[in-house]
Amino acid sequence: MANNYLIVVDMQHDFVSGALGTPEAQAIVADAAAYVRDFEGTVVFTKDTHEEGYLETQEGRNLPVVHCVRDTPGWELVPELEEVRAERGALVFEKPTFGSVQLVWWLAEENDAEPIDSIELIGLCTDICVVSNALLIKAHFPEIPVRVNSALCAGVTPSSHDAALTTMKSCQVEVR
């Protein structure tokens, strides 16, 4: 059996219907939950995680919209994805920035224990956290196929979503 991994990036209230929500993000929730439920392999989630004082951080100064503050409703996974995460007992990696180095380290340990056949990413936002994690993972694992399911991602805008997909393709991430 193949050793495949699925990374579900930041499917949190604030990116779906909260402070930074978009109609495009709302539109992928049900399909993303169904995809995760049926995925054959290991599933892990990331959660954008900020602390009080977010606006004083570099990210907060550049994106002055308070979002995904730990232990607030906006920080939680949307119910459809939380339900699937709980059913699968999937790990969650909290990340204070766009990409998760801890996730890459964990994947390296997993790969050392049993070689990974593929890594796929879905989630939000294509143009910030999905692209950041995809490029971190691809840089660390240049010989493992890294894929992004574009139909199960949404960007800040449709044009920035498309631009991120183009960037990932140019870095040999398979975009489907």
N, C-alpha and C positions, 0 to 999 in steps of 0.2 A: 504494500500500500504506500502511496506517495506521502511524503512528509511536507504538507502544505500549511502555510500560515496566512491568516487574515488579520490585518490591523484595521480596526474601526476607529477613525480619528474624530475625536471631539464632537460626537453627536449629542451635544448638550443644549439645554433650553435656550441659553443666551444666543446660540448660533442658529437655532431653528426658528423660534418665535419670540425671543427676548430682545435684548439690547442691540444685537447684531444680526437678528434673524432676517431671512429673505424668503420670498415665495418659492424660489428654487430649492432652498433647503427643506422647506416644509413639504415640497412635492416628492422628495426622495425617501422620507422616513419609513413609510410602509414597505416599500420595495427593499430598502436596506435591512429592515428587521427580518423580512422573509429570507433574504439572501444569507444573512448571518445564521439564521435558524437552520438552514439547509446546508451550510458549508461543511465540507468533509475535510477536517483538519483542525488545527489549533487556532482559536480565536482569542485575540487580546484587544483591549480598548485603551485609548488615551483620553485624558481629560485635561483640557486647558485649566490651569489652576493658578489663580492669583490670590494675593493676600491683601489685607487692608493696606491702604497707601499705594495702591496700584498706579494712581495718577502721578506719583512721584518717581516712578521707574522710567527707564528709557522708553520702553514700549508704551507706557501710559502717556508720556509726553508726545509720542508720535501717533498714537491711536487713543485720543482722550475720551474713550467710551468705557466706563467701568463695566466689566463683564467677567463672568466665571470666577467670582470671588468665592473661595473655599466656604463650604457649608451654607451657601445661599441657594435659593431655588434655581437660579440661572446656571449654577455650577453643575447641577445634577444632569445625568443622562436623561434624554426624553423617555417617557414611560415604555414605549414600544421597544427601545433598545435596552433599557435597563432590565426589562422582563427577559429578553433573550440572553443578556449577559448573565443574569442570575441562573437561568435554566442551564446554561453551559458551564457555569462556575468559572467564567473567564476572568483572567487577571485584568487589573486596571493600572495603567501607568499615568500618574499625575505628572504634568510637565509645566514648569513655570515659564516656558518660552515656546517658540514655534515647533521645534523639533525635540525629540527625546533621546538624549545620549544613553540614558538608563535602558530604554527600550532596545537600542542597538547592542548594548552590552549583554542584555538578557538573551537576545537573539543569537549572539556569538556563543554564549554558553549552551543554548539549545542546539546550535549547529555542531558544536564540539561533541555533544552527547550523541546526536544522530543527525547526519547531514540533512539540511533543509533543501527541499526540491523547488519550492517557489514561495514568494512572499507577495501578497496582494494587499492593496490599500483601498479603502473607501472612506467617505466621510466629508468633513468640513474643516476649514474652507480650502477648496482646491488650491487657491492661489497663495495661501499662507502656510497652514499647518500640514496639509496633505503633501504639497510639493517639498516642504522642508524635511519631512520624515522620509519621503521616497528618496530624496537625494542623499540623505545621511545613510540610509540603508543600502542604497546602490553603491555608494562610495566604499562602504565597509565590506560589502559582498559583491564584488564586480562579476562573479561567475554564477551567482544565483539569479534566476529570472525574477525581476521585481516588476509587478504589474499594478496598474491603476484602472479600476472600473469606472470610466468617466460617467456612466449613467447613474452611478450611485455616489457621486460627488457633486458639490455645488460650491461656487465661489462667491466672493463678495458681490461680483457682478457677472453676468454671462460672459462679457468680454475678458475679464480677468481670469475666469475659469478656463476659457479657451487658450489664453496666453500661457497659463501654467501647464496645461496639457502639452502645448508646443515645446515648452522648456523641458519638460520631463522626457518627451520623445527624443529631443536632441541629446539627452544624457543617457540614452539607452534604457529608459524605463518603458516597458510595454504599455501602451495606452489602448484600452479596449472600449 
